[in-house]
């Protein structure tokens, strides 16, 4: 795909990344929001490039890329007559986690019918990266179909802080419209696929992190990024369909359809986590359990029916391929599994397609294998024989480099220290936790023995882990079908632990920077 820069683009945009974002090219969204730190917005300039390399570009581009005139879009000013070339857009092949678990007591068919209802509802999980929705037949208590898409807000940054910053620069409307258009387009596909008339929709229920929900409600999320990190609301909110989507041009009106936003707990524990707690049923049991959702932020919950503690820890984008030399998202061609047999490195790609890079689960496997082979020290230093990198593919020279190891150390230490703090604050011990629920796309595809071996999760969790998949979607589906989920009760027994106020967190973070702490 080629983009030709005309006079209009030269005058309207500060850099090439803005043009790419405007044209909605997913594969070139910058994880850092365009500030030059991630090095992911690479393009090939085919014509009319006279701008010298910036210092930022020199730090991210290989000698081969420089020879081939590869540049960073965020660093180049548009010049009339310039032609840039883009590869196939990543969004077409992106893996989006849509699997969920429904607890036995909430079977979808053969149970009570919602009185007076012959219509349909839609449950939506609005994630920072992805959006997944399910169409429900109320009368027959049946999930009719699923649809999923990427959250096009990604063009403004991979994480919520980047997007909050962009919303202050560009206006809240820009990001609100982007995610609502995604929801509407996804919904239309789902209704069409299931041959259901949209006029029969009675209720759409949405869960997501607190920042996503602020954008959905048109609230300025700046308070979530500034101390004391107070949301404008954490309450359940309801809107008419028309009022909720009135900001989106050319929308179809649906009468008598209600939009419901599920409640949050705090700035960093949103409706997605409360929905996940409901999905796991850990709030109904006497046994102590943990819920762990690993992503750019790691949301952690511990407790039982009497009392719960939760927290959020900033792991950064490394688990999702960000800040990794050859890291990419979960697209076809991404290495998701790595094995080292003798001196041979075996890689497995999503879709068994030609490899494009390595995603988070592949990175974790590679690190664990390096540790097992003795090619990586507990301090995270590769042996001299590797010359600073583990080559995964000789042809493409895709590799794990020393800097990647450091990114993984920081990310895994943030998660592990958060887990340890919650356990200590709760007043229990690791071996007394009876069940551990892993939620989210990343957690659903981890090699459990590998992540325990490298120290991301405690060894005491082995044999206790249950993978929930998209627990936010699962909980939202159950809520829509039962309408009896008491989220206020969950909020009432759940307290937030601010790790910034816990001195122990910093000590544990430093301790767990080293690998294989489970061997103690």
C-alpha positions as CSV (number, residue, x, y, z in Angstrom):
1,X,0.0,0.0,0.0
2,X,1.4,3.4,-1.0
3,X,0.5,6.9,0.2
4,X,1.2,9.9,-2.0
5,X,1.7,13.2,-0.1
6,X,0.0,16.1,-1.7
7,X,0.0,19.8,-0.9
8,X,-3.0,19.4,1.4
9,X,-1.2,16.8,3.6
10,X,1.9,18.9,3.6
11,X,0.1,21.8,5.1
12,X,-2.3,20.0,7.4
13,X,-0.1,17.5,9.3
14,X,2.9,17.7,11.5
15,X,4.3,14.3,10.7
16,X,3.6,11.2,8.6
17,X,2.1,9.3,11.5
18,X,-0.7,11.7,11.8
19,X,-1.6,11.1,8.1
20,X,-1.4,7.3,8.6
21,X,-3.7,7.6,11.7
22,X,-6.2,9.8,9.8
23,X,-6.4,7.1,7.1
24,X,-6.9,4.4,9.8
25,X,-4.0,2.2,9.0
26,X,-3.9,-0.1,12.0
27,X,-0.6,-1.8,11.4
28,X,1.2,1.5,11.9
29,X,-0.3,2.7,15.1
30,X,2.5,3.7,17.5
31,X,2.5,2.1,20.9
32,X,3.9,5.3,22.4
33,X,1.4,7.6,20.7
34,X,4.0,9.1,18.4
35,X,6.5,10.4,20.9
36,X,9.4,8.4,19.4
37,X,10.0,5.9,22.2
38,X,8.6,2.6,20.7
39,X,10.1,2.6,17.2
40,X,7.0,0.8,15.8
41,X,5.8,3.2,13.1
42,X,8.3,2.2,10.4
43,X,7.6,3.1,6.8
44,X,9.6,2.9,3.6
45,X,10.1,6.2,1.8
46,X,10.2,5.6,-1.9
47,X,10.4,9.2,-3.2
48,X,11.2,12.7,-2.2
49,X,12.9,12.3,1.1
50,X,15.7,14.8,1.9
51,X,15.3,14.8,5.7
52,X,18.3,13.5,7.6
53,X,17.9,10.8,10.2
54,X,17.0,12.0,13.7
55,X,18.7,10.8,16.8
56,X,15.5,8.9,17.7
57,X,15.5,7.1,14.3
58,X,19.2,6.1,14.7
59,X,18.4,4.4,18.1
60,X,15.6,2.3,16.5
61,X,16.6,1.5,13.0
62,X,19.1,-1.2,11.9
63,X,21.8,-0.5,9.4
64,X,19.9,-2.6,6.8
65,X,16.7,-0.6,7.4
66,X,18.6,2.7,7.0
67,X,20.0,1.4,3.6
68,X,16.5,0.5,2.5
69,X,15.3,4.0,3.4
70,X,13.1,2.8,6.3
71,X,12.1,5.7,8.5
72,X,9.9,6.4,11.6
73,X,6.6,8.0,10.5
74,X,6.5,10.1,13.7
75,X,9.8,11.7,12.9
76,X,9.2,12.7,9.3
77,X,7.6,16.0,8.2
78,X,5.2,15.5,5.2
79,X,6.6,16.9,1.9
80,X,4.6,17.3,-1.2
81,X,5.5,14.6,-3.7
82,X,6.7,12.2,-1.1
83,X,5.6,8.5,-1.6
84,X,5.6,6.1,1.4
85,X,5.0,2.4,1.3
86,X,3.2,0.4,4.0
87,X,3.0,-3.3,4.4
88,X,-0.3,-5.2,4.8
89,X,-2.3,-3.8,7.7
90,X,-2.0,-5.8,10.9
91,X,-5.7,-5.4,11.9
92,X,-6.7,-8.0,9.3
93,X,-4.9,-10.8,11.0
94,X,-5.0,-9.8,14.6
95,X,-5.9,-12.5,17.2
96,X,-8.6,-11.2,19.6
97,X,-9.5,-13.2,22.6
98,X,-13.2,-14.0,22.6
99,X,-13.4,-17.2,24.5
100,X,-15.1,-17.0,27.9
101,X,-16.3,-19.4,30.6
102,X,-19.9,-19.6,31.9
103,X,-20.3,-21.1,35.3
104,X,-22.4,-24.2,35.8
105,X,-25.2,-22.4,37.7
106,X,-25.6,-20.1,34.7
107,X,-26.3,-22.5,31.8
108,X,-27.5,-20.5,28.9
109,X,-30.4,-22.8,27.9
110,X,-33.2,-24.5,29.8
111,X,-33.4,-22.0,32.6
112,X,-35.8,-19.2,33.5
113,X,-36.9,-16.8,30.9
114,X,-36.6,-13.1,31.5
115,X,-40.2,-12.0,32.1
116,X,-41.9,-10.2,29.2
117,X,-38.9,-10.3,27.0
118,X,-38.9,-11.7,23.5
119,X,-36.0,-9.5,22.3
120,X,-32.3,-9.5,22.2
121,X,-29.4,-8.0,24.2
122,X,-25.7,-7.4,23.4
123,X,-22.9,-7.8,25.9
124,X,-19.7,-5.8,25.1
125,X,-16.2,-5.9,26.5
126,X,-14.5,-2.7,25.5
127,X,-10.8,-3.3,25.9
128,X,-7.9,-0.9,25.4
129,X,-6.8,-3.0,22.4
130,X,-9.8,-5.0,21.4
131,X,-13.6,-4.9,21.5
132,X,-15.6,-8.2,21.7
133,X,-19.4,-8.5,21.8
134,X,-22.0,-11.3,22.1
135,X,-25.6,-11.2,20.9
136,X,-28.0,-12.8,23.3
137,X,-31.5,-14.2,22.7
138,X,-33.2,-13.4,26.0
139,X,-36.3,-15.6,25.5
140,X,-34.2,-18.8,24.8
141,X,-31.3,-17.7,27.0
142,X,-28.9,-18.4,24.2
143,X,-25.7,-16.8,22.9
144,X,-26.4,-16.4,19.2
145,X,-23.0,-15.2,18.0
146,X,-19.8,-13.3,18.7
147,X,-18.1,-10.4,16.8
148,X,-14.8,-8.7,17.5
149,X,-12.7,-5.9,16.3
150,X,-9.7,-3.7,17.2
151,X,-10.2,-0.6,19.2
152,X,-9.3,2.2,16.7
153,X,-8.2,4.4,19.6
154,X,-4.9,2.5,19.3
155,X,-3.9,5.1,16.7
156,X,-3.6,7.5,19.6
157,X,-1.4,5.2,21.7
158,X,-1.2,1.7,23.0
159,X,-2.0,2.5,26.7
160,X,-4.6,4.6,28.4
161,X,-2.2,7.3,29.6
162,X,-1.1,8.0,26.0
163,X,-4.7,8.3,25.0
164,X,-5.6,10.5,27.9
165,X,-2.8,12.8,26.8
166,X,-4.0,12.8,23.2
167,X,-7.5,13.5,24.2
168,X,-6.3,16.7,25.9
169,X,-4.5,17.7,22.7
170,X,-7.1,16.7,20.2
171,X,-10.3,16.8,22.2
172,X,-12.3,14.1,24.0
173,X,-14.8,13.8,21.0
174,X,-12.1,12.4,18.8
175,X,-11.5,9.4,21.0
176,X,-15.1,9.0,22.0
177,X,-16.3,8.9,18.3
178,X,-13.5,6.4,17.4
179,X,-14.6,3.8,20.0
180,X,-18.3,4.3,19.4
181,X,-17.9,3.9,15.7
182,X,-16.1,0.6,16.3
183,X,-18.9,-0.6,18.5
184,X,-21.6,0.3,16.0
185,X,-19.8,-1.3,13.0
186,X,-19.1,-4.4,15.0
187,X,-22.7,-4.5,16.2
188,X,-24.0,-4.2,12.6
189,X,-21.8,-7.1,11.5
190,X,-23.0,-9.2,14.4
191,X,-26.7,-8.5,13.8
192,X,-26.3,-9.2,10.1
193,X,-24.4,-12.5,10.8
194,X,-27.2,-13.7,13.1
195,X,-30.0,-12.4,10.9
196,X,-31.5,-10.3,13.7
197,X,-33.2,-6.9,13.2
198,X,-31.6,-4.2,15.3
199,X,-35.0,-2.8,16.2
200,X,-35.4,-5.9,18.4
201,X,-32.5,-4.9,20.7
202,X,-33.6,-4.2,24.2
203,X,-30.4,-3.6,26.0
204,X,-26.7,-3.2,25.4
205,X,-24.4,-3.7,28.4
206,X,-20.8,-2.5,28.3
207,X,-17.8,-3.4,30.6
208,X,-14.3,-2.0,30.3
209,X,-11.5,-0.3,32.2
210,X,-12.3,3.0,33.8
211,X,-10.6,5.1,31.2
212,X,-12.5,3.4,28.3
213,X,-15.8,3.9,30.2
214,X,-15.0,7.6,30.6
215,X,-14.5,8.0,26.9
216,X,-17.7,6.1,26.2
217,X,-19.7,8.4,28.4
218,X,-18.0,11.5,27.0
219,X,-16.2,12.4,30.3
220,X,-12.8,14.0,30.4
221,X,-10.5,11.3,31.8
222,X,-7.7,13.6,32.8
223,X,-8.5,13.1,36.5
224,X,-7.5,9.4,36.0
225,X,-4.0,10.4,35.1
226,X,-3.3,12.9,37.8
227,X,-3.0,12.5,41.6
228,X,-5.3,11.7,43.5
229,X,-6.5,9.6,40.5
230,X,-10.3,10.1,41.1
231,X,-12.8,8.9,38.5
232,X,-15.7,11.3,37.7
233,X,-18.0,8.3,38.5
234,X,-17.7,4.7,39.3
235,X,-21.5,4.1,39.4
236,X,-23.6,2.1,37.0
237,X,-24.9,4.4,34.3
238,X,-27.8,4.1,31.9
239,X,-28.6,6.0,28.7
240,X,-31.1,5.8,25.8
241,X,-29.6,4.3,22.6
242,X,-30.1,7.6,20.7
243,X,-28.5,9.8,23.4
244,X,-25.5,7.5,23.8
245,X,-24.7,7.4,20.1
246,X,-25.8,10.9,19.2
247,X,-22.1,12.0,18.7
248,X,-21.7,9.4,15.9
249,X,-22.8,10.7,12.5
250,X,-25.1,8.6,10.3
251,X,-26.0,6.2,13.1
252,X,-29.2,4.2,12.9
253,X,-31.8,5.0,15.6
254,X,-33.1,2.2,17.7
255,X,-36.1,3.0,19.9
256,X,-36.6,1.5,23.4
257,X,-33.1,0.2,23.5
258,X,-31.2,1.0,26.7
259,X,-27.4,1.3,27.1
260,X,-26.0,0.2,30.4
261,X,-22.4,0.9,31.6
262,X,-21.4,-1.4,34.4
263,X,-19.8,0.1,37.5
264,X,-16.1,0.4,38.3
265,X,-14.3,0.5,41.6
266,X,-11.4,3.0,41.1
267,X,-9.3,4.7,38.5
268,X,-7.5,1.5,37.7
269,X,-10.0,-1.2,38.7
270,X,-12.8,-1.0,36.1
271,X,-16.0,-2.7,35.3
272,X,-14.0,-5.3,33.3
273,X,-12.4,-6.5,36.5
274,X,-15.7,-6.4,38.6
275,X,-17.3,-8.4,35.7
276,X,-14.4,-10.8,35.9
277,X,-14.8,-11.3,39.6
278,X,-18.5,-12.1,39.0
279,X,-17.6,-14.5,36.3
280,X,-15.1,-16.3,38.5
281,X,-17.6,-16.4,41.5
282,X,-14.7,-15.9,43.8
283,X,-16.8,-13.4,45.7
284,X,-19.3,-16.1,46.7
285,X,-16.8,-18.7,48.0
286,X,-15.2,-19.1,51.4
287,X,-11.9,-20.3,49.8
288,X,-9.3,-17.6,49.1
289,X,-8.7,-17.1,45.4
290,X,-6.8,-14.7,43.1
291,X,-7.8,-13.2,39.8
292,X,-4.9,-12.1,37.6
293,X,-5.4,-10.1,34.4
294,X,-2.1,-9.4,32.7
295,X,-1.6,-6.8,30.1
296,X,-0.1,-3.3,29.8
297,X,-1.5,-2.9,33.3
298,X,-1.8,-5.9,35.5
299,X,-5.1,-6.0,37.5
300,X,-4.9,-8.3,40.6
301,X,-7.6,-9.3,43.0
302,X,-7.4,-11.5,46.1
303,X,-10.1,-12.6,48.6
304,X,-13.3,-14.5,49.2
305,X,-16.9,-13.8,50.0
306,X,-16.1,-11.8,53.2
307,X,-13.3,-9.5,52.0
308,X,-11.3,-8.7,48.8
309,X,-8.3,-6.6,48.0
310,X,-7.4,-5.4,44.5
311,X,-4.7,-3.4,42.8
312,X,-3.2,-2.4,39.5
313,X,0.4,-2.5,38.6
314,X,2.0,-0.9,35.5
315,X,3.7,-3.7,33.6
316,X,4.2,-1.6,30.4
317,X,3.7,-2.9,26.9
318,X,6.4,-5.6,26.8
319,X,3.9,-8.5,27.3
320,X,2.1,-7.2,24.2
321,X,5.2,-6.9,22.1
322,X,5.8,-3.2,22.8
323,X,9.3,-1.9,23.4
324,X,10.6,-5.3,22.1
325,X,13.0,-5.1,19.2
326,X,11.0,-7.5,17.0
327,X,7.9,-7.5,19.1
328,X,4.4,-7.3,17.5
329,X,0.9,-7.9,18.6
330,X,-0.9,-11.3,18.3
331,X,-1.2,-11.3,14.5
332,X,-0.8,-14.1,12.1
333,X,2.9,-14.8,11.7
334,X,3.7,-13.8,15.2
335,X,5.9,-16.3,17.1
336,X,3.8,-17.4,20.1
337,X,5.9,-20.4,21.2
338,X,9.6,-21.0,21.4
339,X,11.5,-24.2,22.2
340,X,15.3,-24.8,22.3
341,X,16.4,-28.3,21.5
342,X,20.1,-28.6,21.9
343,X,21.4,-25.7,20.0
344,X,18.4,-25.5,17.7
345,X,15.7,-22.9,18.2
346,X,12.2,-24.0,17.2
347,X,9.5,-21.4,16.7
348,X,5.8,-21.7,16.1
349,X,3.7,-18.9,14.6
350,X,0.1,-17.9,14.9
351,X,-1.7,-19.4,11.9
352,X,1.4,-21.3,11.0
353,X,2.3,-18.4,8.7
354,X,5.6,-16.8,7.7
355,X,6.9,-15.1,10.8
356,X,6.7,-11.4,11.2
357,X,7.9,-10.9,14.7
358,X,7.3,-12.2,18.2
359,X,4.4,-11.6,20.5
360,X,4.2,-11.7,24.3
361,X,3.7,-15.4,24.9
362,X,6.6,-16.2,22.6
363,X,8.9,-13.7,24.4
364,X,8.0,-15.4,27.8
365,X,8.8,-18.8,26.3
366,X,12.1,-17.6,24.9
367,X,13.2,-16.2,28.2
368,X,12.3,-19.3,30.1
369,X,14.1,-21.5,27.6
370,X,17.2,-19.3,27.9
371,X,17.1,-19.7,31.7
372,X,16.7,-23.5,31.4
373,X,19.7,-23.8,29.0
374,X,21.8,-21.7,31.3
375,X,22.2,-19.1,28.5
376,X,20.7,-16.4,30.7
377,X,21.8,-15.5,34.2
378,X,19.4,-14.8,37.1
379,X,20.4,-11.2,36.7
380,X,19.1,-11.2,33.1
381,X,22.5,-11.2,31.3
382,X,22.9,-13.4,28.2
383,X,26.0,-15.5,28.0
384,X,28.9,-14.2,25.9
385,X,28.5,-16.9,23.3
386,X,25.1,-15.4,22.2
387,X,26.8,-12.1,21.5
388,X,23.8,-10.1,22.9
389,X,21.0,-11.9,21.1
390,X,19.1,-15.1,20.6
391,X,18.4,-15.4,16.9
392,X,15.0,-17.0,16.3
393,X,15.2,-17.0,12.5
394,X,18.4,-16.8,10.5
395,X,16.7,-15.6,7.3
396,X,14.9,-12.6,8.8
397,X,17.3,-12.2,11.7
398,X,14.4,-11.8,14.1
399,X,15.9,-12.1,17.5
400,X,15.5,-11.6,21.2
401,X,18.1,-9.0,22.2
402,X,19.6,-7.9,25.6
403,X,17.3,-4.9,25.8
404,X,14.3,-7.1,25.4
405,X,15.3,-9.1,28.4
406,X,15.5,-6.0,30.5
407,X,12.0,-5.0,29.4
408,X,10.6,-8.4,30.4
409,X,12.4,-8.1,33.8
410,X,10.7,-4.8,34.5
411,X,7.3,-6.1,33.4
412,X,7.4,-9.5,35.2
413,X,8.7,-7.8,38.4
414,X,5.9,-5.3,38.5
415,X,3.3,-8.2,38.3
416,X,5.1,-10.5,40.7
417,X,5.7,-7.7,43.3
418,X,2.0,-6.7,43.0
419,X,0.9,-10.3,43.7
420,X,3.3,-10.5,46.7
421,X,2.0,-7.2,48.1
422,X,-1.7,-8.3,47.9
423,X,-1.0,-11.6,49.5
424,X,0.9,-9.9,52.4
425,X,-1.7,-7.1,52.8
426,X,-4.5,-9.7,52.9
427,X,-2.7,-11.5,55.7
428,X,-2.4,-14.9,54.1
429,X,0.3,-17.0,52.4
430,X,0.8,-18.2,48.9
431,X,0.2,-21.9,49.7
432,X,-3.2,-20.9,51.3
433,X,-4.6,-19.6,48.0
434,X,-6.8,-22.3,46.7
435,X,-7.6,-21.1,43.2
436,X,-5.9,-18.7,40.8
437,X,-8.0,-17.4,37.8
438,X,-6.1,-16.1,34.8
439,X,-8.1,-13.7,32.7
440,X,-7.5,-11.9,29.4
441,X,-6.0,-12.8,26.1
442,X,-2.3,-12.9,27.3
443,X,-3.1,-15.0,30.4
444,X,-5.1,-17.4,28.3
445,X,-2.2,-18.5,26.1
446,X,0.7,-18.6,28.6
447,X,2.7,-21.7,29.1
448,X,2.1,-22.0,32.9
449,X,5.2,-24.0,33.7
450,X,7.4,-21.5,31.8
451,X,6.0,-18.4,33.5
452,X,6.3,-20.0,36.9
453,X,9.9,-21.1,36.1
454,X,10.9,-17.6,35.3
455,X,9.2,-16.1,38.3
456,X,6.2,-14.3,36.9
457,X,3.9,-16.4,39.1
458,X,4.8,-18.1,42.4
459,X,5.6,-21.8,42.3
460,X,2.8,-22.4,44.9
461,X,0.2,-21.6,42.2
462,X,1.1,-24.6,40.1
463,X,-1.9,-26.9,39.8
464,X,-4.3,-24.2,41.1
465,X,-4.6,-22.1,37.9
466,X,-7.9,-21.9,35.9
467,X,-7.9,-20.0,32.6
468,X,-11.0,-17.9,32.3
469,X,-10.3,-16.3,28.9
470,X,-12.3,-13.1,28.4
471,X,-13.8,-13.0,31.9
472,X,-15.1,-9.5,31.3
473,X,-17.2,-10.6,28.4
474,X,-18.2,-13.8,30.3
475,X,-19.4,-11.8,33.4
476,X,-21.3,-9.3,31.2
477,X,-23.1,-12.1,29.4
478,X,-24.1,-13.7,32.7
479,X,-25.3,-10.3,34.0
480,X,-27.4,-9.7,30.9
481,X,-29.0,-13.1,31.2
482,X,-29.6,-13.2,34.9
483,X,-29.9,-9.5,35.8
484,X,-29.2,-10.5,39.3
485,X,-25.5,-9.8,39.5
486,X,-25.0,-7.6,42.6
487,X,-22.0,-5.5,41.5
488,X,-22.6,-3.2,44.5
489,X,-22.1,-6.1,46.8
490,X,-18.7,-6.9,45.1
491,X,-17.7,-3.2,45.4
492,X,-18.8,-3.3,49.1
493,X,-16.3,-6.1,50.0
494,X,-13.5,-4.9,47.7
495,X,-10.8,-2.4,48.8
496,X,-8.2,-0.9,46.5
497,X,-4.5,-1.0,47.5
498,X,-2.5,1.8,46.0
499,X,1.0,0.4,45.5
500,X,2.5,3.9,45.4
501,X,1.7,4.0,49.1
502,X,3.2,0.6,49.9
503,X,6.9,0.8,50.7
504,X,7.1,-3.0,50.5
505,X,6.3,-2.9,46.7
506,X,9.5,-1.1,45.8
507,X,11.6,-3.6,47.8
508,X,9.8,-6.6,46.2
509,X,10.0,-5.0,42.7
510,X,13.8,-4.8,43.1
511,X,14.0,-8.4,44.5
512,X,12.0,-9.9,41.6
513,X,13.9,-8.2,38.9
514,X,16.1,-11.3,39.0
515,X,14.7,-14.4,37.4
516,X,13.9,-17.8,38.9
517,X,13.0,-16.4,42.4
518,X,10.8,-19.5,42.8
519,X,13.9,-21.6,43.4
520,X,14.2,-20.3,47.0
